[in-house]
């Protein structure tokens, strides 16, 4: 082996650590909290961890820049009063930028937060009409087609989201706990109270899909479970979402107790408690 070949091999061997170092320079950002408080003044709450200690800054909506950590840290927390900021859309994008102790810069993925829903009214009469309209729409029960064995029934049901879990970077919350009352006309068992949880998932070309699970009772011994799947179809007035839902109901251990439901309704989390 001549000297030129030996020199080439040595250069190749020494270059591998350099390439490996470049591949591991990227810092990972692990988002913990990202939401806007509903109460006034509205504050954007952000917290995240980084895979190594870093300094960090934030750019919101491509135009508002803020420093988060000016000293090296692995835990980053940030609060911002956004009352005076101007945004064009309800969903606001932001990006986190970090730099480690070696001066390597890294950028997070594009995150988003939702602005709290607000309505601007010009007079007390408009506000009253708006409240009456919203209350009337919210109070509307959902029509339901019920299929039990060989019989079919018509039902009305009303679901009320009670506790809503905040989401991160989506148009809808992560999920919600609800209470629901149903009345099935002319059926042997016609009163049901349900308590359950729905998990909301963003889905392309739809508003969302939401698998869920409920427990139900008629307070007279007919108790069971009801898995379901809801599909958000379209949003109206930026508050209500029209959805369709399929639900399977069964009393465990009792053959022939199962029945199916297909319904259409309106969903809103505007009146629920956020966690």
ZIGI-V595935 format. One record per residue. N is the residue number from 1. RES is the residue in one letter. SS is DSSP state (~ for helix, > for strand, _ for the rest). NEAR is the number of other C-alpha atoms within 10 Angstrom. D_LAST is the distance of its C-alpha to the last C-alpha in Angstrom with 2 decimals. Layout:
n=N res=RES ss=SS near=NEAR d_last=D_LAST
n=N res=RES ss=SS near=NEAR d_last=D_LAST
This chain:
n=1 res=X ss=_ near=5 d_last=70.85
n=2 res=X ss=_ near=6 d_last=71.66
n=3 res=X ss=~ near=8 d_last=69.98
n=4 res=X ss=~ near=8 d_last=68.18
n=5 res=X ss=~ near=9 d_last=66.47
n=6 res=X ss=~ near=10 d_last=65.48
n=7 res=X ss=~ near=10 d_last=64.03
n=8 res=X ss=~ near=10 d_last=61.98
n=9 res=X ss=~ near=11 d_last=60.49
n=10 res=X ss=~ near=10 d_last=59.56
n=11 res=X ss=~ near=10 d_last=57.80
n=12 res=X ss=~ near=10 d_last=55.78
n=13 res=X ss=~ near=10 d_last=54.73
n=14 res=X ss=~ near=10 d_last=53.64
n=15 res=X ss=~ near=10 d_last=51.61
n=16 res=X ss=~ near=10 d_last=49.25
n=17 res=X ss=~ near=11 d_last=47.27
n=18 res=X ss=~ near=10 d_last=46.88
n=19 res=X ss=~ near=10 d_last=45.39
n=20 res=X ss=~ near=10 d_last=43.08
n=21 res=X ss=~ near=10 d_last=41.86
n=22 res=X ss=~ near=10 d_last=41.06
n=23 res=X ss=~ near=9 d_last=38.96
n=24 res=X ss=_ near=8 d_last=36.82
n=25 res=X ss=_ near=14 d_last=36.34
n=26 res=X ss=_ near=18 d_last=33.03
n=27 res=X ss=_ near=20 d_last=29.96
n=28 res=X ss=_ near=15 d_last=26.80
n=29 res=X ss=> near=19 d_last=23.45
n=30 res=X ss=> near=13 d_last=20.34
n=31 res=X ss=> near=16 d_last=17.16
n=32 res=X ss=> near=12 d_last=14.16
n=33 res=X ss=> near=16 d_last=11.76
n=34 res=X ss=> near=20 d_last=12.54
n=35 res=X ss=> near=20 d_last=10.79
n=36 res=X ss=> near=21 d_last=11.89
n=37 res=X ss=_ near=16 d_last=10.49
n=38 res=X ss=_ near=14 d_last=11.06
n=39 res=X ss=_ near=8 d_last=13.14
n=40 res=X ss=_ near=8 d_last=16.73
n=41 res=X ss=_ near=13 d_last=17.99
n=42 res=X ss=_ near=17 d_last=15.78
n=43 res=X ss=> near=18 d_last=15.34
n=44 res=X ss=> near=20 d_last=15.08
n=45 res=X ss=> near=16 d_last=13.45
n=46 res=X ss=> near=18 d_last=15.24
n=47 res=X ss=> near=16 d_last=16.07
n=48 res=X ss=> near=16 d_last=18.35
n=49 res=X ss=> near=17 d_last=21.22
n=50 res=X ss=> near=19 d_last=24.76
n=51 res=X ss=> near=14 d_last=27.30
n=52 res=X ss=> near=17 d_last=29.73
n=53 res=X ss=> near=18 d_last=29.59
n=54 res=X ss=> near=26 d_last=29.69
n=55 res=X ss=> near=22 d_last=29.64
n=56 res=X ss=> near=24 d_last=27.16
n=57 res=X ss=> near=18 d_last=26.82
n=58 res=X ss=> near=20 d_last=24.77
n=59 res=X ss=> near=15 d_last=26.02
n=60 res=X ss=> near=17 d_last=23.82
n=61 res=X ss=_ near=17 d_last=25.22
n=62 res=X ss=_ near=11 d_last=28.49
n=63 res=X ss=_ near=7 d_last=29.55
n=64 res=X ss=> near=11 d_last=27.39
n=65 res=X ss=> near=14 d_last=27.99
n=66 res=X ss=> near=13 d_last=26.54
n=67 res=X ss=> near=13 d_last=27.32
n=68 res=X ss=> near=19 d_last=24.59
n=69 res=X ss=> near=18 d_last=26.67
n=70 res=X ss=> near=10 d_last=30.36
n=71 res=X ss=> near=11 d_last=31.16
n=72 res=X ss=> near=16 d_last=30.87
n=73 res=X ss=> near=16 d_last=27.58
n=74 res=X ss=> near=17 d_last=25.62
n=75 res=X ss=> near=15 d_last=22.25
n=76 res=X ss=> near=20 d_last=21.24
n=77 res=X ss=> near=13 d_last=18.74
n=78 res=X ss=> near=18 d_last=18.85
n=79 res=X ss=> near=12 d_last=17.65
n=80 res=X ss=> near=13 d_last=19.35
n=81 res=X ss=> near=14 d_last=19.70
n=82 res=X ss=_ near=14 d_last=20.25
n=83 res=X ss=_ near=11 d_last=21.45
n=84 res=X ss=_ near=8 d_last=25.03
n=85 res=X ss=_ near=7 d_last=24.72
n=86 res=X ss=_ near=9 d_last=26.07
n=87 res=X ss=_ near=12 d_last=24.65
n=88 res=X ss=_ near=7 d_last=26.43
n=89 res=X ss=_ near=10 d_last=23.64
n=90 res=X ss=_ near=15 d_last=20.03
n=91 res=X ss=> near=15 d_last=19.32
n=92 res=X ss=> near=16 d_last=20.45
n=93 res=X ss=> near=16 d_last=21.92
n=94 res=X ss=> near=19 d_last=22.36
n=95 res=X ss=> near=17 d_last=24.30
n=96 res=X ss=> near=22 d_last=24.41
n=97 res=X ss=> near=19 d_last=27.95
n=98 res=X ss=> near=24 d_last=28.98
n=99 res=X ss=> near=19 d_last=32.41
n=100 res=X ss=> near=21 d_last=33.45
n=101 res=X ss=_ near=12 d_last=36.22
n=102 res=X ss=_ near=8 d_last=38.84
n=103 res=X ss=_ near=11 d_last=38.01
n=104 res=X ss=_ near=13 d_last=36.62
n=105 res=X ss=> near=16 d_last=34.19
n=106 res=X ss=> near=18 d_last=31.34
n=107 res=X ss=> near=17 d_last=28.98
n=108 res=X ss=_ near=17 d_last=25.57
n=109 res=X ss=_ near=12 d_last=24.86
n=110 res=X ss=_ near=10 d_last=23.75
n=111 res=X ss=> near=16 d_last=19.98
n=112 res=X ss=> near=20 d_last=18.24
n=113 res=X ss=> near=22 d_last=15.40
n=114 res=X ss=> near=22 d_last=14.81
n=115 res=X ss=_ near=20 d_last=15.88
n=116 res=X ss=_ near=14 d_last=14.18
n=117 res=X ss=_ near=10 d_last=16.32
n=118 res=X ss=_ near=9 d_last=19.20
n=119 res=X ss=_ near=6 d_last=22.44
n=120 res=X ss=_ near=7 d_last=25.68
n=121 res=X ss=_ near=11 d_last=28.04
n=122 res=X ss=_ near=7 d_last=31.61
n=123 res=X ss=_ near=8 d_last=32.29
n=124 res=X ss=~ near=9 d_last=31.06
n=125 res=X ss=~ near=10 d_last=32.66
n=126 res=X ss=~ near=12 d_last=30.80
n=127 res=X ss=~ near=14 d_last=27.47
n=128 res=X ss=~ near=12 d_last=28.49
n=129 res=X ss=~ near=11 d_last=29.56
n=130 res=X ss=~ near=14 d_last=26.34
n=131 res=X ss=~ near=12 d_last=24.31
n=132 res=X ss=~ near=12 d_last=26.82
n=133 res=X ss=~ near=12 d_last=26.73
n=134 res=X ss=~ near=15 d_last=22.96
n=135 res=X ss=~ near=12 d_last=22.95
n=136 res=X ss=~ near=10 d_last=25.93
n=137 res=X ss=~ near=12 d_last=24.53
n=138 res=X ss=~ near=18 d_last=21.26
n=139 res=X ss=~ near=13 d_last=23.47
n=140 res=X ss=_ near=14 d_last=25.71
n=141 res=X ss=_ near=17 d_last=25.92
n=142 res=X ss=> near=16 d_last=26.38
n=143 res=X ss=> near=16 d_last=29.87
n=144 res=X ss=> near=23 d_last=30.27
n=145 res=X ss=> near=16 d_last=33.31
n=146 res=X ss=> near=20 d_last=33.72
n=147 res=X ss=> near=16 d_last=36.22
n=148 res=X ss=> near=15 d_last=37.35
n=149 res=X ss=_ near=10 d_last=40.48
n=150 res=X ss=_ near=5 d_last=43.12
n=151 res=X ss=> near=9 d_last=41.59
n=152 res=X ss=> near=15 d_last=39.30
n=153 res=X ss=> near=15 d_last=37.29
n=154 res=X ss=> near=15 d_last=35.29
n=155 res=X ss=> near=22 d_last=31.91
n=156 res=X ss=> near=16 d_last=29.35
n=157 res=X ss=> near=20 d_last=25.69
n=158 res=X ss=> near=18 d_last=22.62
n=159 res=X ss=> near=21 d_last=19.08
n=160 res=X ss=> near=19 d_last=16.14
n=161 res=X ss=> near=22 d_last=12.58
n=162 res=X ss=> near=15 d_last=10.68
n=163 res=X ss=> near=18 d_last=7.09
n=164 res=X ss=> near=22 d_last=6.17
n=165 res=X ss=> near=17 d_last=5.17
n=166 res=X ss=_ near=18 d_last=6.22
n=167 res=X ss=_ near=19 d_last=9.90
n=168 res=X ss=_ near=17 d_last=12.59
n=169 res=X ss=_ near=19 d_last=15.71
n=170 res=X ss=_ near=16 d_last=15.69
n=171 res=X ss=_ near=18 d_last=16.25
n=172 res=X ss=_ near=19 d_last=13.63
n=173 res=X ss=_ near=19 d_last=10.11
n=174 res=X ss=_ near=18 d_last=10.46
n=175 res=X ss=> near=21 d_last=10.46
n=176 res=X ss=> near=23 d_last=9.67
n=177 res=X ss=> near=20 d_last=10.97
n=178 res=X ss=> near=18 d_last=13.77
n=179 res=X ss=> near=18 d_last=16.81
n=180 res=X ss=> near=16 d_last=20.14
n=181 res=X ss=> near=18 d_last=23.66
n=182 res=X ss=> near=20 d_last=26.73
n=183 res=X ss=> near=17 d_last=30.39
n=184 res=X ss=> near=18 d_last=33.11
n=185 res=X ss=_ near=14 d_last=36.41
n=186 res=X ss=_ near=11 d_last=39.59
n=187 res=X ss=_ near=15 d_last=38.04
n=188 res=X ss=_ near=7 d_last=38.99
n=189 res=X ss=_ near=12 d_last=35.35
n=190 res=X ss=_ near=13 d_last=33.59
n=191 res=X ss=> near=19 d_last=30.51
n=192 res=X ss=> near=18 d_last=27.29
n=193 res=X ss=> near=19 d_last=23.83
n=194 res=X ss=> near=20 d_last=21.24
n=195 res=X ss=> near=20 d_last=17.85
n=196 res=X ss=> near=18 d_last=16.38
n=197 res=X ss=> near=21 d_last=14.09
n=198 res=X ss=> near=22 d_last=14.76
n=199 res=X ss=> near=18 d_last=14.39
n=200 res=X ss=> near=24 d_last=15.13
n=201 res=X ss=> near=20 d_last=17.78
n=202 res=X ss=_ near=16 d_last=19.63
n=203 res=X ss=_ near=12 d_last=23.25
n=204 res=X ss=_ near=8 d_last=26.35
n=205 res=X ss=_ near=8 d_last=28.05
n=206 res=X ss=_ near=12 d_last=25.31
n=207 res=X ss=_ near=19 d_last=21.95
n=208 res=X ss=> near=20 d_last=20.32
n=209 res=X ss=> near=21 d_last=21.01
n=210 res=X ss=> near=20 d_last=18.62
n=211 res=X ss=> near=18 d_last=19.90
n=212 res=X ss=> near=19 d_last=18.57
n=213 res=X ss=> near=18 d_last=19.68
n=214 res=X ss=> near=21 d_last=20.13
n=215 res=X ss=> near=19 d_last=22.01
n=216 res=X ss=> near=22 d_last=24.32
n=217 res=X ss=> near=17 d_last=26.90
n=218 res=X ss=_ near=16 d_last=29.57
n=219 res=X ss=_ near=10 d_last=29.91
n=220 res=X ss=_ near=8 d_last=33.52
n=221 res=X ss=_ near=8 d_last=33.33
n=222 res=X ss=_ near=16 d_last=32.26
n=223 res=X ss=> near=17 d_last=29.07
n=224 res=X ss=> near=19 d_last=27.84
n=225 res=X ss=> near=19 d_last=25.39
n=226 res=X ss=> near=22 d_last=24.82
n=227 res=X ss=> near=17 d_last=23.76
n=228 res=X ss=> near=20 d_last=23.35
n=229 res=X ss=> near=16 d_last=23.15
n=230 res=X ss=> near=22 d_last=22.05
n=231 res=X ss=> near=21 d_last=23.35
n=232 res=X ss=> near=23 d_last=22.11
n=233 res=X ss=> near=14 d_last=25.43
n=234 res=X ss=> near=15 d_last=25.12
n=235 res=X ss=> near=16 d_last=23.08
n=236 res=X ss=> near=9 d_last=24.55
n=237 res=X ss=_ near=7 d_last=24.04
n=238 res=X ss=_ near=11 d_last=21.19
n=239 res=X ss=_ near=13 d_last=18.80
n=240 res=X ss=> near=18 d_last=20.08
n=241 res=X ss=> near=20 d_last=20.80
n=242 res=X ss=> near=16 d_last=23.79
n=243 res=X ss=> near=20 d_last=23.43
n=244 res=X ss=> near=18 d_last=25.80
n=245 res=X ss=> near=18 d_last=25.01
n=246 res=X ss=> near=18 d_last=27.14
n=247 res=X ss=> near=19 d_last=26.49
n=248 res=X ss=> near=17 d_last=28.68
n=249 res=X ss=> near=20 d_last=28.89
n=250 res=X ss=> near=20 d_last=30.88
n=251 res=X ss=_ near=19 d_last=31.73
n=252 res=X ss=_ near=12 d_last=32.29
n=253 res=X ss=_ near=8 d_last=35.90
n=254 res=X ss=_ near=10 d_last=37.31
n=255 res=X ss=_ near=8 d_last=39.35
n=256 res=X ss=_ near=10 d_last=39.28
n=257 res=X ss=_ near=14 d_last=36.03
n=258 res=X ss=_ near=17 d_last=34.17
n=259 res=X ss=> near=17 d_last=33.54
n=260 res=X ss=> near=18 d_last=32.01
n=261 res=X ss=> near=20 d_last=30.05
n=262 res=X ss=> near=17 d_last=29.93
n=263 res=X ss=> near=18 d_last=28.01
n=264 res=X ss=> near=19 d_last=26.99
n=265 res=X ss=> near=20 d_last=24.24
n=266 res=X ss=> near=22 d_last=21.80
n=267 res=X ss=> near=17 d_last=18.10
n=268 res=X ss=_ near=16 d_last=15.70
n=269 res=X ss=_ near=20 d_last=11.96
n=270 res=X ss=_ near=15 d_last=13.18
n=271 res=X ss=_ near=13 d_last=13.04
n=272 res=X ss=_ near=16 d_last=9.75
n=273 res=X ss=> near=13 d_last=6.73
n=274 res=X ss=> near=15 d_last=3.80
n=275 res=X ss=_ near=9 d_last=0.00
